[in-house]
Amino acid sequence: MTQRPAVIVFAGNSGLGLSVVSSLIESNQWTVIATYRKDKTSLLEVFAHHGLNSNPLIHQLELSDSDSVSSFCKSMSEAHDIWGVVNCCGETTAKTLKKLAVEEVFSALAANVMPAVNITKSAMTIFSEKLVQGGRIIHLSSVLVRRPVLGVVPYVMSKAAIEGLVHSSAVELGKNKITINALRLGYFDRGMATRDVPAELLIEVSKHTAVKDLGNPANLFAAISYLLSKDASYQTG
């Protein structure tokens, strides 16, 4: 059992997830564990950059498989004192509702909502079994829930469902001193925004934000760092 508490970053192999992994390692507060679905190249580079042995800390995992997530969390809790989990999983589409097949909607919900449910259920189980109860669950949501744009119906449905999960499960988790929150992110300078949104549109979007700019990893980590802290024991739901 490691002395330093651990944080698991699910889907931490690219974009904002990778920046969360890197920032958590740099903070020197946590043992950082990260999962990926297909490609671990970027994770290997981050861990190597910080002089860490990635073998016990990087794991391939299919987040939509509840049994796999449950088994993984159990095995990690046997080797580490897990304090927090951060869910960076997210997939989007670029089709209007008229052009979407029903199967594509189901697929998007399975890819986004079920990982959040599986992570939450598994995390609450390992946190509840600890001698000293408590823990932190953090999901990433999106500003598109409040300000949708054309062609993102399944993605917005998914993120709205995750926020519903957070709101409703907070009451159940609170009795074990477990907090659960969702960060409703705006447009950032990496990840899905830069991958799926044309550069000229991002420039236009940044002009209409209050600070006339896009978000960056430091902004995100500041929020995650707070929600992981002992001081955030009253911030839930």
C-alpha positions as CSV (number, residue, x, y, z in Angstrom):
1,M,0.0,0.0,0.0
2,T,1.5,3.3,-1.0
3,Q,1.6,6.2,1.5
4,R,0.7,8.9,-1.0
5,P,-3.0,8.9,-1.8
6,A,-3.8,8.0,-5.4
7,V,-6.0,9.6,-8.1
8,I,-7.2,7.6,-11.1
9,V,-7.7,9.6,-14.4
10,F,-10.0,7.7,-16.7
11,A,-9.4,8.3,-20.4
12,G,-6.3,10.3,-19.6
13,N,-4.4,9.6,-22.8
14,S,-5.1,12.6,-24.9
15,G,-6.3,16.3,-25.0
16,L,-7.5,17.6,-21.6
17,G,-7.2,14.2,-20.0
18,L,-3.5,14.0,-20.7
19,S,-3.0,17.5,-19.3
20,V,-4.8,16.5,-16.1
21,V,-2.5,13.5,-15.7
22,S,0.6,15.7,-16.3
23,S,-0.6,18.4,-13.9
24,L,-1.5,15.9,-11.2
25,I,2.0,14.4,-11.4
26,E,3.7,17.8,-11.4
27,S,1.7,18.8,-8.3
28,N,3.7,16.1,-6.4
29,Q,0.7,15.3,-4.1
30,W,-0.7,12.1,-5.6
31,T,0.2,8.8,-7.0
32,V,-1.4,9.1,-10.5
33,I,-3.0,6.2,-12.3
34,A,-4.2,6.6,-15.8
35,T,-6.3,4.5,-18.2
36,Y,-6.5,4.5,-22.0
37,R,-8.6,2.6,-24.5
38,K,-6.3,2.1,-27.5
39,D,-3.2,4.3,-27.6
40,K,-0.9,4.8,-24.6
41,T,2.0,6.5,-26.4
42,S,1.3,10.0,-25.0
43,L,0.9,8.6,-21.5
44,L,4.2,6.7,-21.7
45,E,5.9,10.0,-22.7
46,V,4.4,11.9,-19.8
47,F,5.3,9.4,-17.2
48,A,8.8,9.0,-18.7
49,H,9.3,12.8,-18.7
50,H,8.7,12.8,-15.0
51,G,11.0,9.8,-14.3
52,L,8.2,7.4,-13.3
53,N,7.8,3.7,-13.9
54,S,4.6,3.6,-15.9
55,N,4.1,-0.2,-15.9
56,P,2.0,-0.3,-12.7
57,L,0.3,3.1,-13.3
58,I,-1.0,2.9,-16.9
59,H,-3.7,0.5,-17.8
60,Q,-5.8,-0.3,-20.9
61,L,-9.5,-0.3,-20.0
62,E,-12.9,-0.3,-21.8
63,L,-14.9,2.1,-19.7
64,S,-18.3,1.0,-21.1
65,D,-17.7,-2.5,-19.6
66,S,-19.0,-2.4,-16.1
67,D,-17.3,-5.6,-15.0
68,S,-13.9,-4.4,-16.3
69,V,-14.2,-1.1,-14.5
70,S,-15.2,-2.7,-11.3
71,S,-12.4,-5.2,-11.4
72,F,-9.9,-2.6,-12.2
73,C,-10.9,-0.3,-9.4
74,K,-10.9,-3.2,-6.9
75,S,-7.3,-4.2,-7.9
76,M,-6.1,-0.6,-7.8
77,S,-7.6,-0.1,-4.3
78,E,-5.7,-3.2,-3.1
79,A,-2.4,-1.6,-4.1
80,H,-3.1,2.1,-3.5
81,D,-5.0,4.4,-1.2
82,I,-7.5,5.7,-3.8
83,W,-8.7,9.2,-2.9
84,G,-10.1,10.5,-6.1
85,V,-11.2,9.6,-9.7
86,V,-11.4,12.0,-12.6
87,N,-13.5,10.9,-15.7
88,C,-12.2,12.6,-18.9
89,C,-14.1,10.3,-21.2
90,G,-16.0,11.9,-24.1
91,E,-16.9,11.3,-27.7
92,T,-18.9,13.6,-30.0
93,T,-20.5,13.5,-33.4
94,A,-20.9,16.1,-36.1
95,K,-24.4,15.4,-37.5
96,T,-27.7,17.1,-37.3
97,L,-30.5,15.2,-35.6
98,K,-32.2,14.7,-39.0
99,K,-29.2,12.8,-40.3
100,L,-28.5,10.8,-37.2
101,A,-29.4,7.1,-37.2
102,V,-31.0,5.8,-34.0
103,E,-28.1,3.4,-33.6
104,E,-25.7,6.4,-33.5
105,V,-27.6,8.0,-30.7
106,F,-27.5,4.7,-28.7
107,S,-23.8,4.4,-29.5
108,A,-23.0,7.9,-28.2
109,L,-24.9,7.4,-25.0
110,A,-23.1,4.1,-24.4
111,A,-19.7,5.8,-25.1
112,N,-20.3,8.7,-22.8
113,V,-22.9,8.0,-20.2
114,M,-22.2,4.3,-19.3
115,P,-18.5,5.1,-18.5
116,A,-19.7,7.7,-16.0
117,V,-22.1,5.3,-14.4
118,N,-19.5,2.5,-14.2
119,I,-16.9,4.8,-12.8
120,T,-19.2,6.3,-10.2
121,K,-20.5,2.9,-9.0
122,S,-17.0,1.4,-8.8
123,A,-15.6,4.4,-7.1
124,M,-18.3,4.6,-4.5
125,T,-17.8,0.9,-3.7
126,I,-14.0,1.2,-3.0
127,F,-14.4,4.5,-1.2
128,S,-17.2,3.1,1.1
129,E,-15.0,0.1,2.0
130,K,-12.0,2.2,3.2
131,L,-11.3,2.3,6.9
132,V,-11.3,6.1,6.8
133,Q,-14.3,6.9,4.6
134,G,-14.3,9.7,2.0
135,G,-13.3,10.3,-1.6
136,R,-13.7,12.5,-4.6
137,I,-15.5,11.8,-7.9
138,I,-15.1,14.3,-10.7
139,H,-16.7,14.2,-14.2
140,L,-16.2,16.5,-17.1
141,S,-19.3,18.0,-18.6
142,S,-19.7,20.7,-21.2
143,V,-21.0,24.3,-21.7
144,L,-23.0,22.8,-24.6
145,V,-25.5,21.5,-22.1
146,R,-26.5,25.2,-21.6
147,R,-25.5,26.6,-24.9
148,P,-25.8,23.9,-27.6
149,V,-24.6,24.4,-31.2
150,L,-25.7,22.6,-34.4
151,G,-24.9,18.9,-34.7
152,V,-24.2,17.8,-31.2
153,V,-27.5,16.3,-30.0
154,P,-26.2,13.0,-28.7
155,Y,-23.2,14.6,-27.0
156,V,-25.4,17.2,-25.2
157,M,-27.8,14.5,-24.2
158,S,-24.8,12.5,-22.8
159,K,-23.4,15.4,-20.8
160,A,-26.8,16.4,-19.5
161,A,-27.3,12.8,-18.3
162,I,-23.9,12.9,-16.5
163,E,-25.0,16.1,-14.7
164,G,-28.2,14.3,-13.7
165,L,-26.1,11.4,-12.4
166,V,-24.0,13.9,-10.3
167,H,-27.0,15.8,-8.9
168,S,-28.9,12.6,-7.9
169,S,-26.1,10.5,-6.6
170,A,-24.6,13.2,-4.4
171,V,-27.3,12.6,-1.8
172,E,-26.5,8.9,-1.7
173,L,-22.7,9.3,-1.6
174,G,-22.7,12.1,1.0
175,K,-23.3,9.9,3.9
176,N,-19.9,8.2,3.3
177,K,-18.2,11.6,2.9
178,I,-17.8,11.1,-0.8
179,T,-18.3,14.1,-3.0
180,I,-19.3,14.0,-6.7
181,N,-19.1,17.0,-9.1
182,A,-19.2,17.8,-12.8
183,L,-17.1,20.6,-14.3
184,R,-19.1,22.2,-17.1
185,L,-16.2,23.1,-19.4
186,G,-16.2,25.8,-22.0
187,Y,-14.0,25.8,-25.1
188,F,-10.4,24.9,-24.4
189,D,-7.2,25.3,-26.4
190,R,-6.9,21.5,-26.9
191,G,-8.8,18.3,-26.9
192,M,-12.2,18.0,-28.7
193,A,-12.5,21.7,-29.3
194,T,-9.3,22.0,-31.4
195,R,-9.9,18.6,-33.0
196,D,-13.5,19.0,-34.0
197,V,-14.1,22.8,-34.2
198,P,-12.7,24.7,-37.2
199,A,-9.9,27.1,-36.2
200,E,-11.7,30.2,-37.5
201,L,-14.8,29.3,-35.4
202,L,-12.7,28.9,-32.3
203,I,-11.3,32.4,-32.8
204,E,-14.8,33.7,-33.1
205,V,-15.9,31.8,-30.0
206,S,-13.0,33.2,-27.9
207,K,-14.1,36.7,-28.8
208,H,-17.5,36.1,-27.2
209,T,-16.2,34.8,-23.9
210,A,-15.9,37.2,-21.0
211,V,-12.1,37.0,-20.9
212,K,-11.8,37.0,-24.8
213,D,-9.8,33.8,-24.7
214,L,-10.0,30.0,-24.6
215,G,-9.5,27.9,-21.5
216,N,-6.2,26.2,-20.9
217,P,-5.0,23.2,-18.8
218,A,-3.9,25.4,-15.9
219,N,-7.5,26.7,-15.6
220,L,-8.9,23.2,-15.5
221,F,-6.3,21.9,-13.1
222,A,-7.0,24.7,-10.6
223,A,-10.7,23.5,-10.4
224,I,-9.8,19.8,-10.2
225,S,-7.1,20.5,-7.6
226,Y,-9.7,22.2,-5.4
227,L,-12.4,19.5,-5.9
228,L,-9.8,16.9,-4.9
229,S,-8.8,18.7,-1.8
230,K,-10.0,18.2,1.8
231,D,-11.3,21.7,1.7
232,A,-13.9,20.7,-0.9
233,S,-15.8,18.4,1.5
234,Y,-19.0,20.5,1.3
235,Q,-18.9,21.0,-2.5
236,T,-21.0,18.2,-4.0
237,G,-23.7,17.6,-6.5
